[in-house]
């Protein structure tokens, strides 16, 4: 069985842990390092790396601590380099950072998940260089599939674009729900009803998009009758200069730029 050491058990770490247990990973093969302990699962929990049970040699170390805590967290795990795959879900930390901290023999997969992982509907995009074997890539993918879909990029620089699109993307959707509810209330709807309509419309449309073989454009056109109410709204949202498309392109460009800055 695969032995996993989870370092950090916040929201994303807890989501992964819950997914692994539900998919049949034995609690005996899991150790969590976290000062406050996990929120789910009958697994061994230690508050610091030095307290990892003697003889426990992980196949994978999943680094799920906050990026600003990574410098202090990494040194105790140098002893596992060479025998263990490291899987990082820390935003803004490139593979070169981990090699500087842990050594050139490090096998590292960098992953960018998103928050729908909490309900097993996330998507994670990974990068690994040529030193990481196909078997180890497959191992990383199988662990991440516990919380949703998994994709790969061949160029690590593309992780910044992934961060801008899917990593930050849930916030854009939540903002859309807020804006729709506020706009509905401004038209005279009861605010609570407007919130309910916005949430149900967005979640239902997302599920329709997930289940349909049609493209997003095809689904949009199917809702839009020529000269109708939807067409009137889309004329505003699809304005070539100031509409939703140009605005979102600017927003993602800003997020990608900031991701590059944070990575140094």
C-alpha angles and dihedrals in degrees: 000000000000114000114213130193111197114200108197125015106204123130097306094038091050091049091053093046092051091048093050093051092048090051091055105264104153117245088226089063094054129080123178125203109200133130092225100034131234124302095221140034138037094263133139110269127193127179097220139023093249089065096059106130114267112258095023105129111176124217088206133023111201111204107208102154122121113276093241090057096048098093091060095039101053109062098076091058097060089096090068096053111118097026099051138058114231117212116191125196093174113127118234097016112116123203090254089063091057093046090053090050100040107022142267094278090067119127103208135174116193115209134187111199127174134225099261082077083088088073095034091256100104130120123219126193119202139197129195128167126230093275091071111085124231090247092055092047088052090050092052091047093051091053093049093046087070088081102034144296125349131208135173138220124203094209118058091209088070090067087080090060090045089052090052094048110035104007094056093022098096089063090057091053092048089050089052089053090050093048094047092050092048091048091050091051090049088057090057104267120140104265093233091052091047090054091048092049093048094048094046093045094051097042092044093047090049091053091048090051091049094051099039125089089209121099121252088252092053092049091049092051091049090060094046117085114192109261092005135124095272091051090052091053094044091052086067097039094047098047106143094225106035106010134114096277098056091040092052092047089054091047094051091046089054091049092048091050091050091048090055090049092052091049090055 
